Amino acid sequence: MAYKTDNFDDEIVRRLMKGDVGLLPTDTIYGISGRALDKITVNRIRQIKGRSHDKPFIILISDIKMLDLLSISADQAITVQKYWPGPLSGIFQAPSAPDWLRAADGTLAVRLPDYDKLVKLIQKTGPIISTSANISGERPAQTAAQAESVFGGQLDFYVNIGPLNNPPSTLATVKDGRLKVLRPGSVNVSKEDTI
């Protein structure tokens, strides 16, 4: 039976640390989440979503230092830091990152969310995957109840903070200190920072 709460409590930390997968709210939308550095967990999220291996997930971090854990050099993040914390996901070169996380071209998508409770959780668990709460190709769930109606007992926990209906994060590649927006979203990147 899935654990349900309206809080980022110690039980959620415990469950994430033991490899559980569940629903977490972010500063944009609800996401299916689990520890990014746990290969079994990440593969389980892929199965639950019906997502192919060539589509990597966005990874949430709690501070710039956490980029080291993902084999991303901090100097790549200089421009992105202007928009962090916030809903901008940067796609970084990370050829040495774990193979279950990176895309075929050796990149990782990472962001630092603007949501204090979530950031404090990530400080305890390490980087987490966050992917929209839907089967690939379907509409993302805007409430915990919608997510539960789709995933039920496939998820080990549900954190419910009420409806979330924000645009997704802006997705941009990072190259030579400039950004190229691939998916417009919650953040408008200034012209001076774009390729």
ZAMARGU-4260 file (C-alpha; in steps of 0.2 Angstrom, whole numbers, plus 5000, padded with zeros to 4 digits):
<rodrens>
0) 5000/5000/5000 | 5007/5017/4995 | 5012/5029/5009 | 5002/5046/5007 | 5007/5062/5015
5) 5005/5081/5013 | 5023/5084/5019 | 5041/5081/5014 | 5043/5070/5030 | 5057/5058/5037
10) 5047/5044/5030 | 5049/5051/5012 | 5068/5053/5015 | 5069/5035/5021 | 5059/5028/5007
15) 5069/5037/4994 | 5085/5031/5002 | 5080/5013/5001 | 5076/5014/4982 | 5057/5018/4982
20) 5049/5028/4968 | 5035/5040/4971 | 5025/5056/4967 | 5034/5073/4973 | 5028/5090/4969
25) 5041/5102/4962 | 5040/5121/4959 | 5032/5117/4942 | 5022/5101/4941 | 5021/5084/4950
30) 5035/5072/4946 | 5038/5054/4948 | 5054/5054/4958 | 5067/5042/4964 | 5086/5043/4968
35) 5096/5047/4952 | 5111/5038/4957 | 5102/5022/4960 | 5102/5012/4944 | 5088/5000/4949
40) 5077/5015/4954 | 5079/5024/4938 | 5076/5009/4927 | 5060/5006/4937 | 5054/5024/4934
45) 5057/5021/4915 | 5046/5005/4916 | 5032/5014/4925 | 5032/5028/4913 | 5034/5017/4897
50) 5049/5028/4892 | 5063/5023/4880 | 5081/5023/4886 | 5085/5036/4873 | 5075/5049/4882
55) 5084/5054/4898 | 5076/5061/4913 | 5078/5078/4922 | 5089/5077/4938 | 5085/5089/4952
60) 5099/5095/4963 | 5100/5105/4979 | 5116/5116/4976 | 5129/5118/4963 | 5141/5107/4972
65) 5130/5092/4968 | 5135/5094/4949 | 5151/5085/4955 | 5141/5069/4959 | 5135/5069/4941
70) 5152/5072/4933 | 5147/5089/4927 | 5160/5103/4929 | 5154/5118/4938 | 5161/5130/4925
75) 5148/5124/4913 | 5134/5131/4925 | 5140/5149/4926 | 5126/5155/4914 | 5113/5144/4921
80) 5116/5150/4939 | 5108/5166/4934 | 5091/5157/4933 | 5094/5145/4948 | 5085/5141/4958
85) 5071/5141/4946 | 5062/5131/4932 | 5077/5131/4919 | 5084/5114/4915 | 5101/5115/4908
90) 5108/5101/4897 | 5126/5099/4901 | 5140/5089/4894 | 5143/5074/4906 | 5152/5060/4896
95) 5158/5052/4913 | 5141/5052/4921 | 5132/5035/4925 | 5126/5027/4909 | 5108/5025/4915
100) 5107/5044/4917 | 5115/5051/4902 | 5108/5053/4884 | 5117/5045/4870 | 5126/5061/4866
105) 5134/5061/4883 | 5123/5074/4891 | 5113/5076/4907 | 5098/5088/4910 | 5099/5096/4927
110) 5090/5109/4937 | 5090/5117/4954 | 5071/5119/4959 | 5065/5135/4968 | 5056/5125/4981
115) 5064/5126/4998 | 5055/5110/5005 | 5061/5100/4990 | 5078/5107/4990 | 5080/5102/5009
120) 5074/5084/5004 | 5087/5083/4990 | 5101/5089/5003 | 5097/5073/5012 | 5094/5061/4998
125) 5106/5067/4984 | 5101/5070/4966 | 5083/5064/4961 | 5075/5061/4945 | 5059/5071/4942
130) 5049/5066/4927 | 5031/5072/4923 | 5017/5061/4931 | 5010/5053/4916 | 5012/5038/4904
135) 5023/5044/4890 | 5013/5054/4877 | 4998/5057/4890 | 4994/5073/4899 | 5004/5076/4915
140) 4994/5074/4932 | 4990/5090/4940 | 4985/5083/4957 | 4990/5068/4967 | 4973/5060/4965
145) 4975/5061/4946 | 4992/5053/4947 | 4986/5039/4959 | 4971/5035/4947 | 4985/5032/4933
150) 4999/5023/4944 | 4990/5017/4959 | 5001/5004/4969 | 5015/5006/4956 | 5021/5021/4966
155) 5027/5018/4984 | 5022/5035/4990 | 5012/5051/4986 | 5016/5068/4992 | 5000/5079/4990
160) 5001/5098/4991 | 4985/5102/4981 | 4983/5106/4962 | 4999/5110/4952 | 4996/5118/4935
165) 5012/5127/4930 | 5021/5127/4914 | 5036/5114/4913 | 5053/5120/4915 | 5062/5129/4901
170) 5075/5116/4893 | 5091/5123/4886 | 5107/5116/4880 | 5123/5124/4888 | 5137/5127/4876
175) 5152/5139/4878 | 5143/5149/4892 | 5127/5152/4881 | 5110/5144/4881 | 5100/5137/4866
180) 5082/5135/4871 | 5075/5118/4865 | 5058/5119/4875 | 5051/5135/4880 | 5043/5135/4898
185) 5042/5144/4914 | 5058/5154/4912 | 5062/5167/4898 | 5080/5166/4894 | 5088/5184/4890
190) 5094/5187/4873 | 5112/5190/4879 | 5113/5173/4886 | 5107/5164/4870 | 5116/5156/4856
</rodrens>
